Amino acid sequence: MDQPSPGPARTLCIDIGGSHLKAAIVGDDGSMAGNEARIVTPAVGGPEMMIDALAALVAPLGGFDRVSVGFPGAVRKGIVQTAPNISGEGWRNFPFQAALQGRFGRPVRLANDATVQGLGVIEGKGIECTVTFGTGMGFALFDDGIPGPHLELSQHPARNRKTYDQYVGRAEHDRIGLKRWNRRVRRVIGQVRVLVNFDLLYIGGGNARHIGFVLPPDVRIVSNASGITGGIRLWQPRLEAAFAG
């Protein structure tokens, strides 16, 4: 592993998705230093294969001082509790943060991927939430900029016994077509509004670009780059208790 560079901290930010793994070095100002690296998420294997894939992904990016990781599932104090859209056995109660620290030789902070994306875009005022439409549906909630307890809304029933993952995830997007999928997305936004009573809702994920209706003024589509650059905020002192592990 390359030695970290002197000067401001260089944070390796990783976004783990059901279809792709993405990473970049991010400066203290939240900007990427160079291009994002990307590979296909391993279709087989468990945590050890994922760690090997991440090591190969980040090898060309150079030295870094610390690591932020967004993971598509429930994470608590650095331990993965659920991984509904990641293949392989062995994820439940896996100490992923500690395993990555051992592999990279740098301090690591791990959070749900929708939480990381939200940290990259929220204003930090009132009740804000993030919904991501990709392989499944991610969700994160914030109160005055502080992440709330993680809620696995993706695994909760949405309609007709389908979970949100099953209702608006990529498989249904591809099966039912854009017109019906957009009707479902509109319905999901309404359900989240009733559940959360948000001040602002941010929509991300690879399928956000397929939304084809006019959104209300308190709902915004955000760049998927925030799924990486938001990782820098895991190191804010006021969030240390939540993400230090």
Residue frames relative to the residue before (quaternion, step in Angstrom):
aa qw qx qy qz dx dy dz
M 1.0000 0.0000 0.0000 0.0000 0.00 0.00 0.00
D 0.4815 -0.6704 0.4859 0.2873 3.57 -0.89 0.95
Q 0.5002 -0.6308 0.4988 0.3211 3.54 -1.18 0.58
P 0.5286 -0.6281 0.4527 0.3479 3.61 -1.03 0.69
S 0.5079 -0.6578 0.4707 0.2964 3.51 -1.17 0.62
P 0.5240 -0.6063 0.4762 0.3620 3.59 -1.14 0.50
G 0.6515 0.5123 -0.3821 0.4088 3.56 -1.25 0.37
P 0.8155 -0.2250 0.1622 0.5080 3.59 -1.20 -0.47
A 0.6051 -0.5899 0.3965 0.3586 3.56 -1.13 0.71
R 0.2150 -0.7271 0.6378 0.1352 3.54 -1.14 0.79
T 0.1330 -0.8139 0.5648 0.0295 3.53 -0.58 1.19
L 0.2812 -0.7213 0.6104 0.1678 3.55 -0.85 1.02
C 0.0720 -0.8079 0.5849 -0.0015 3.58 -0.55 1.18
I 0.1040 -0.8073 0.5807 -0.0157 3.54 -0.74 1.17
D 0.1226 -0.7647 0.6306 0.0502 3.55 -1.01 0.92
I 0.1454 -0.7963 0.5855 0.0445 3.57 -0.46 1.25
G 0.0007 -0.8102 0.5849 -0.0366 3.56 -0.68 1.10
G 0.6528 -0.5301 0.3695 0.3953 3.53 -1.24 0.26
S 0.7567 0.3419 -0.2004 0.5200 3.59 1.18 -0.50
H 0.8183 0.0795 -0.0190 0.5690 3.62 1.04 -0.73
L 0.2820 -0.6767 0.6482 0.2056 3.49 -1.40 0.44
K 0.0395 -0.8042 0.5927 -0.0199 3.58 -0.82 1.02
A 0.0312 0.8017 -0.5948 0.0490 3.56 -1.10 0.67
A 0.0761 0.7647 -0.6388 0.0367 3.53 -1.29 0.51
I 0.4494 -0.6128 0.5622 0.3263 3.52 -1.32 0.31
V 0.1042 -0.8078 0.5801 0.0089 3.58 -0.79 1.06
G 0.3808 -0.7349 0.5214 0.2076 3.55 -0.91 0.97
D 0.7094 -0.4620 0.3212 0.4244 3.55 -1.28 0.21
D 0.6698 0.4932 -0.3058 0.4633 3.59 1.16 -0.49
G 0.5826 -0.6221 0.3540 0.3850 3.58 1.28 0.10
S 0.5713 0.5854 -0.3914 0.4216 3.60 1.23 0.12
M 0.4966 -0.6500 0.4890 0.3029 3.56 -1.14 0.67
A 0.2841 -0.7222 0.6063 0.1735 3.54 -1.08 0.82
G 0.8040 0.0488 -0.0653 0.5890 3.58 0.06 1.25
N 0.6993 -0.4874 0.3444 0.3935 3.52 -1.34 -0.15
E 0.5477 -0.5811 0.4967 0.3401 3.51 -1.33 0.41
A 0.2660 -0.7281 0.6076 0.1732 3.57 -1.08 0.79
R 0.0250 -0.8163 0.5758 -0.0393 3.57 -1.01 0.81
I 0.0630 0.7595 -0.6471 0.0231 3.55 -1.12 0.75
V 0.6037 -0.5464 0.4323 0.3873 3.56 -1.28 0.31
T 0.5047 -0.6386 0.4899 0.3121 3.57 -1.00 0.83
P 0.5390 -0.6301 0.4368 0.3488 3.63 -0.86 0.87
A 0.3768 -0.7540 0.5017 0.1945 3.55 -0.89 0.99
V 0.7593 0.2153 -0.1415 0.5975 3.58 1.26 -0.26
G 0.6577 0.5260 -0.3739 0.3886 3.54 -1.30 0.15
G 0.3941 -0.7098 0.5401 0.2216 3.52 -1.36 0.18
P 0.8495 -0.1597 0.0982 0.4931 3.59 -1.11 -0.63
E 0.6709 0.5100 -0.3293 0.4258 3.60 0.83 -0.85
M 0.6514 0.4918 -0.3229 0.4792 3.59 1.00 -0.75
M 0.6178 0.5359 -0.3452 0.4605 3.58 1.07 -0.71
I 0.6524 0.5112 -0.3175 0.4607 3.59 0.93 -0.86
D 0.6324 0.5183 -0.3307 0.4712 3.59 0.99 -0.78
A 0.6618 0.5062 -0.3087 0.4589 3.59 0.94 -0.89
L 0.6576 0.5013 -0.3179 0.4639 3.59 0.97 -0.80
A 0.6271 0.5337 -0.3412 0.4533 3.59 1.00 -0.75
A 0.6591 0.4909 -0.3061 0.4805 3.58 1.01 -0.80
L 0.6271 0.5598 -0.3297 0.4298 3.58 1.03 -0.80
V 0.7854 0.3776 -0.1857 0.4540 3.57 0.77 -1.05
A 0.4374 0.7365 -0.4445 0.2622 3.60 1.20 -0.32
P 0.7251 0.4364 -0.2859 0.4494 3.68 0.85 -0.76
L 0.5852 0.6522 -0.3572 0.3235 3.62 1.19 -0.31
G 0.5274 -0.6552 0.4091 0.3537 3.61 1.20 -0.20
G 0.7592 -0.4174 0.2718 0.4191 3.54 -1.37 -0.07
F 0.0026 -0.7748 0.6322 -0.0049 3.53 -1.24 0.54
D 0.4632 -0.7129 0.4760 0.2252 3.54 -1.25 0.54
R 0.7948 0.0049 0.0489 0.6049 3.56 1.14 -0.65
V 0.3120 -0.7645 0.5480 0.1341 3.55 -1.27 0.42
S 0.0923 -0.7509 0.6515 0.0559 3.54 -1.10 0.84
V 0.0662 -0.8116 0.5804 -0.0123 3.56 -0.90 0.95
G 0.1736 -0.7434 0.6375 0.1040 3.54 -1.02 0.92
F 0.0915 -0.8214 0.5627 -0.0134 3.57 -0.72 1.14
P 0.4035 -0.7523 0.4672 0.2301 3.64 -0.83 0.93
G 0.6495 0.4449 -0.3577 0.5023 3.54 0.38 1.26
A 0.6592 -0.4800 0.3840 0.4330 3.53 -1.30 -0.11
V 0.0259 -0.7824 0.6211 -0.0380 3.55 -0.89 1.06
R 0.0327 0.7920 -0.6090 0.0290 3.57 -0.94 0.85
K 0.8462 -0.0887 0.0125 0.5253 3.55 -0.72 1.17
G 0.7555 -0.4244 0.2066 0.4544 3.55 0.90 0.98
I 0.6513 0.4960 -0.3072 0.4852 3.59 1.28 -0.01
V 0.3735 -0.7188 0.5439 0.2190 3.57 -0.85 1.01
Q 0.1756 -0.7956 0.5738 0.0832 3.54 -0.85 0.99
T 0.7889 0.0257 -0.0220 0.6136 3.59 1.11 -0.65
A 0.0330 -0.7734 0.6329 0.0114 3.55 -1.20 0.64
P 0.0504 -0.8814 0.4676 0.0436 3.59 0.69 1.08
N 0.7854 0.3085 -0.1652 0.5106 3.62 1.09 -0.56
I 0.5896 0.5198 -0.3759 0.4909 3.57 1.26 0.48
S 0.4399 -0.7305 0.4624 0.2430 3.57 -0.81 1.02
G 0.7083 0.4969 -0.3439 0.3649 3.52 -1.35 0.25
E 0.4783 -0.6572 0.5156 0.2712 3.50 -1.31 0.50
G 0.7125 0.5172 -0.3249 0.3455 3.52 -1.35 0.15
W 0.4938 0.6812 -0.4315 0.3255 3.59 1.21 0.10
R 0.6185 0.5801 -0.3671 0.3822 3.59 0.96 -0.76
N 0.8446 0.0200 -0.0889 0.5276 3.56 -0.78 1.18
F 0.3780 0.7223 -0.4944 0.3015 3.59 1.13 0.62
P 0.3726 -0.7402 0.5136 0.2223 3.64 -0.80 0.97
F 0.0875 -0.8644 0.4943 0.0296 3.55 0.60 1.21
Q 0.6326 0.5385 -0.3441 0.4375 3.59 0.95 -0.80
A 0.6812 0.4765 -0.2908 0.4736 3.59 0.86 -0.93
A 0.6428 0.5230 -0.3289 0.4529 3.59 1.01 -0.78
L 0.6622 0.4864 -0.3120 0.4771 3.60 0.98 -0.76
Q 0.6127 0.5339 -0.3541 0.4628 3.61 1.03 -0.70
G 0.6534 0.5091 -0.3188 0.4607 3.57 0.98 -0.78
R 0.6895 0.4816 -0.2866 0.4588 3.58 0.99 -0.79
F 0.7681 0.3791 -0.1988 0.4762 3.58 0.87 -0.95
G 0.3390 -0.7623 0.4922 0.2487 3.60 1.14 -0.44
R 0.6369 0.4596 -0.3229 0.5280 3.55 1.20 0.61
P 0.5775 -0.5644 0.4330 0.4005 3.63 -1.14 0.42
V 0.1494 -0.7954 0.5867 0.0301 3.55 -1.02 0.90
R 0.0716 -0.7488 0.6549 0.0723 3.55 -1.20 0.67
L 0.1599 -0.8076 0.5676 -0.0004 3.50 -0.88 1.12
A 0.0823 0.7870 -0.6057 0.0836 3.58 -0.95 0.91
N 0.6479 -0.4698 0.4136 0.4341 3.53 -1.31 0.20
D 0.5541 -0.6602 0.3928 0.3207 3.59 -0.95 0.85
A 0.6368 0.5052 -0.3443 0.4698 3.61 1.03 -0.63
T 0.5971 0.5482 -0.3542 0.4663 3.58 1.14 -0.59
V 0.6557 0.5014 -0.3113 0.4709 3.58 0.93 -0.89
Q 0.6546 0.4994 -0.3272 0.4637 3.59 0.89 -0.86
G 0.6484 0.5243 -0.3204 0.4495 3.57 0.96 -0.82
L 0.6382 0.5327 -0.3310 0.4465 3.58 0.95 -0.83
G 0.6606 0.5225 -0.3059 0.4438 3.57 1.14 -0.56
V 0.7977 0.3193 -0.1480 0.4897 3.61 1.16 -0.39
I 0.5695 0.6385 -0.4014 0.3270 3.63 1.06 -0.53
E 0.4782 -0.6595 0.5063 0.2830 3.54 -1.26 0.51
G 0.4377 -0.7256 0.4375 0.3008 3.59 1.20 -0.37
K 0.6422 0.4857 -0.3223 0.4978 3.57 1.23 0.44
G 0.8449 0.1279 -0.1077 0.5081 3.55 -0.86 0.99
I 0.6749 -0.4513 0.3828 0.4408 3.53 -1.30 -0.50
E 0.0345 0.7852 -0.6131 0.0800 3.54 -0.63 1.20
C 0.0066 -0.8019 0.5963 0.0362 3.58 -1.12 0.47
T 0.3037 -0.7269 0.5959 0.1559 3.49 -1.34 0.49
V 0.0491 -0.7465 0.6626 0.0351 3.53 -1.08 0.83
T 0.1001 -0.7949 0.5964 0.0492 3.58 -0.89 0.89
F 0.1828 -0.7677 0.6089 0.0805 3.54 -1.00 0.94
G 0.2384 0.7519 -0.5754 0.2162 3.54 -0.43 1.26
T 0.8072 -0.0294 0.0751 0.5848 3.56 -0.70 -1.07
G 0.7591 0.0444 -0.0295 0.6488 3.54 1.13 -0.80
M 0.5282 -0.5865 0.4714 0.3934 3.55 -1.13 -0.67
G 0.1926 -0.7875 0.5784 0.0906 3.57 -0.70 1.12
F 0.0802 -0.7931 0.6035 0.0197 3.54 -1.24 0.49
A 0.0844 0.7714 -0.6288 0.0495 3.57 -1.08 0.78
L 0.2203 -0.7812 0.5797 0.0709 3.53 -1.13 0.80
F 0.0755 -0.8015 0.5932 0.0016 3.59 -1.01 0.88
D 0.1316 -0.7625 0.6304 0.0619 3.54 -1.13 0.78
D 0.8131 -0.1547 0.0384 0.5599 3.59 -0.34 1.28
G 0.7583 -0.4207 0.1876 0.4613 3.54 0.93 0.99
I 0.6321 0.5109 -0.3374 0.4750 3.60 1.25 -0.09
P 0.4371 -0.6984 0.4869 0.2902 3.62 -0.73 0.96
G 0.3742 -0.7020 0.5609 0.2292 3.54 -1.07 0.81
P 0.6980 -0.4004 0.3397 0.4869 3.59 -1.25 -0.04
H 0.5064 -0.6628 0.4526 0.3153 3.55 -0.96 0.84
L 0.1314 -0.7701 0.6221 0.0512 3.56 -0.95 0.98
E 0.3049 -0.7546 0.5509 0.1847 3.59 -0.73 1.02
L 0.0542 -0.8344 0.5484 -0.0038 3.54 0.58 1.19
S 0.5802 0.6119 -0.3723 0.3876 3.58 1.10 -0.65
Q 0.7301 0.4109 -0.2286 0.4959 3.59 1.13 -0.61
H 0.5327 0.6141 -0.4019 0.4215 3.58 1.31 0.10
P 0.5704 -0.5962 0.4218 0.3758 3.64 -1.04 0.62
A 0.2262 -0.7776 0.5763 0.1093 3.56 -0.92 0.95
R 0.7576 -0.2331 0.2075 0.5733 3.58 0.81 -1.04
N 0.8581 0.0583 -0.0544 0.5073 3.57 -1.08 0.79
R 0.6914 -0.5180 0.2500 0.4372 3.56 0.98 1.04
K 0.5290 0.5863 -0.4354 0.4321 3.60 1.21 0.24
T 0.4183 -0.6561 0.5591 0.2862 3.55 -1.09 0.71
Y 0.6674 -0.4707 0.3658 0.4464 3.57 -1.24 0.18
D 0.5996 0.5507 -0.3590 0.4563 3.61 1.02 -0.72
Q 0.7179 0.4449 -0.2467 0.4752 3.56 0.88 -0.97
Y 0.6722 0.5391 -0.2848 0.4201 3.56 1.12 -0.68
V 0.8268 0.1002 -0.0255 0.5529 3.60 0.94 -0.87
G 0.3948 0.7219 -0.4799 0.3044 3.60 1.23 0.34
R 0.7473 -0.4336 0.2669 0.4270 3.54 -1.31 0.21
A 0.6242 0.5537 -0.3574 0.4195 3.61 0.95 -0.77
E 0.6924 0.4464 -0.2794 0.4932 3.59 0.95 -0.83
H 0.5737 0.5772 -0.3695 0.4486 3.57 1.08 -0.68
D 0.7115 0.4441 -0.2531 0.4821 3.57 0.92 -0.93
R 0.6812 0.5191 -0.2929 0.4252 3.59 1.02 -0.75
I 0.8058 0.3368 -0.1574 0.4610 3.59 0.77 -1.01
G 0.4992 -0.6707 0.4219 0.3508 3.59 1.21 -0.27
L 0.6931 -0.5400 0.3074 0.3655 3.51 -1.27 0.55
K 0.6462 0.5454 -0.3497 0.4033 3.60 0.88 -0.83
R 0.7080 0.4320 -0.2645 0.4921 3.59 0.82 -0.95
W 0.6209 0.5397 -0.3487 0.4491 3.58 1.03 -0.77
N 0.6501 0.5127 -0.3207 0.4600 3.61 0.94 -0.80
R 0.6132 0.5273 -0.3573 0.4672 3.60 1.03 -0.66
R 0.6548 0.5066 -0.3068 0.4695 3.55 1.01 -0.79
V 0.6358 0.5239 -0.3316 0.4597 3.57 0.96 -0.81
R 0.6284 0.5283 -0.3312 0.4651 3.58 0.97 -0.84
R 0.6569 0.5030 -0.3054 0.4713 3.57 0.99 -0.86
V 0.6385 0.5279 -0.3267 0.4548 3.60 0.98 -0.83
I 0.6283 0.5266 -0.3419 0.4595 3.60 0.93 -0.82
G 0.6597 0.5058 -0.3072 0.4633 3.57 0.96 -0.82
Q 0.6572 0.5037 -0.3121 0.4658 3.58 1.00 -0.79
V 0.6444 0.5006 -0.3227 0.4796 3.58 1.00 -0.78
R 0.6150 0.5494 -0.3504 0.4440 3.59 1.00 -0.74
V 0.6692 0.4881 -0.2977 0.4747 3.58 0.92 -0.91
L 0.6693 0.5187 -0.2941 0.4433 3.58 0.96 -0.89
V 0.8120 0.3221 -0.1161 0.4726 3.57 0.79 -1.10
N 0.1554 -0.7834 0.5690 0.1956 3.58 1.02 -0.84
F 0.1024 0.8601 -0.4905 0.0963 3.54 0.96 0.99
D 0.4423 -0.6276 0.5648 0.3026 3.50 -1.38 0.32
L 0.7793 -0.0161 0.0225 0.6260 3.56 1.10 -0.80
L 0.1306 -0.7575 0.6362 0.0661 3.54 -1.13 0.81
Y 0.1556 -0.7808 0.6021 0.0601 3.57 -0.89 1.03
I 0.1626 -0.7896 0.5877 0.0683 3.57 -0.88 0.96
G 0.0367 0.7881 -0.6111 0.0635 3.54 -0.85 1.06
G 0.4827 0.6610 -0.4946 0.2923 3.54 -1.29 -0.33
G 0.6814 -0.5502 0.3204 0.3608 3.53 -1.22 0.58
N 0.7275 0.4242 -0.2538 0.4758 3.60 1.08 -0.59
A 0.4004 0.7127 -0.4869 0.3079 3.61 1.23 0.08
R 0.6194 0.5703 -0.3447 0.4151 3.58 1.08 -0.66
H 0.6580 0.5193 -0.3096 0.4489 3.60 1.22 -0.32
I 0.4398 0.6714 -0.4793 0.3551 3.58 1.24 0.10
G 0.1074 -0.8554 0.5067 -0.0075 3.54 -0.60 1.19
F 0.6349 0.4848 -0.3597 0.4821 3.59 1.10 0.52
V 0.5915 -0.5827 0.4232 0.3626 3.55 -1.24 0.47
L 0.3110 -0.7672 0.5384 0.1574 3.55 -0.74 1.10
P 0.5360 -0.5977 0.4697 0.3672 3.61 -1.10 0.52
P 0.6662 -0.5593 0.3160 0.3788 3.60 -1.14 0.52
D 0.6942 0.4490 -0.2904 0.4818 3.62 1.17 -0.36
V 0.6446 0.4339 -0.3264 0.5382 3.58 1.28 0.42
R 0.0225 -0.8243 0.5632 -0.0542 3.58 -0.73 1.10
I 0.3317 -0.6864 0.6045 0.2312 3.56 -1.13 0.71
V 0.1342 -0.8087 0.5717 0.0333 3.58 -0.88 1.00
S 0.6298 -0.5565 0.4012 0.3642 3.53 -1.27 0.48
N 0.4952 -0.6532 0.4877 0.3004 3.54 -1.08 0.75
A 0.5011 0.6477 -0.4320 0.3778 3.59 1.20 -0.27
S 0.5966 0.5816 -0.3695 0.4114 3.60 1.12 -0.54
G 0.5418 0.6028 -0.3998 0.4281 3.59 1.24 -0.27
I 0.6802 0.3948 -0.2673 0.5568 3.55 1.31 -0.33
T 0.7404 0.4452 -0.2632 0.4293 3.57 0.59 -1.13
G 0.5751 0.5910 -0.3843 0.4151 3.61 1.13 -0.46
G 0.5267 0.6610 -0.4003 0.3542 3.58 1.21 -0.39
I 0.5669 0.6043 -0.3951 0.3966 3.58 1.12 -0.56
R 0.6669 0.5324 -0.3049 0.4229 3.59 1.06 -0.68
L 0.4936 0.6338 -0.4463 0.3942 3.60 1.21 -0.11
W 0.6911 0.4731 -0.2656 0.4774 3.58 1.25 -0.43
Q 0.3850 0.6996 -0.5101 0.3195 3.60 1.18 0.25
P 0.5566 -0.6409 0.4032 0.3418 3.62 -0.85 0.89
R 0.6791 0.5051 -0.3167 0.4282 3.60 0.93 -0.75
L 0.6909 0.4385 -0.2833 0.5001 3.60 1.26 -0.24
E 0.3723 0.7696 -0.4652 0.2294 3.58 1.25 0.00
A 0.6512 0.5324 -0.3287 0.4294 3.59 0.92 -0.86
A 0.6815 0.4983 -0.2896 0.4509 3.58 1.08 -0.70
F 0.8392 0.2596 -0.0743 0.4720 3.59 0.92 -0.89
A 0.4975 0.6837 -0.4316 0.3142 3.61 1.19 -0.07
G 0.4329 -0.7266 0.4447 0.2948 3.61 1.21 -0.30
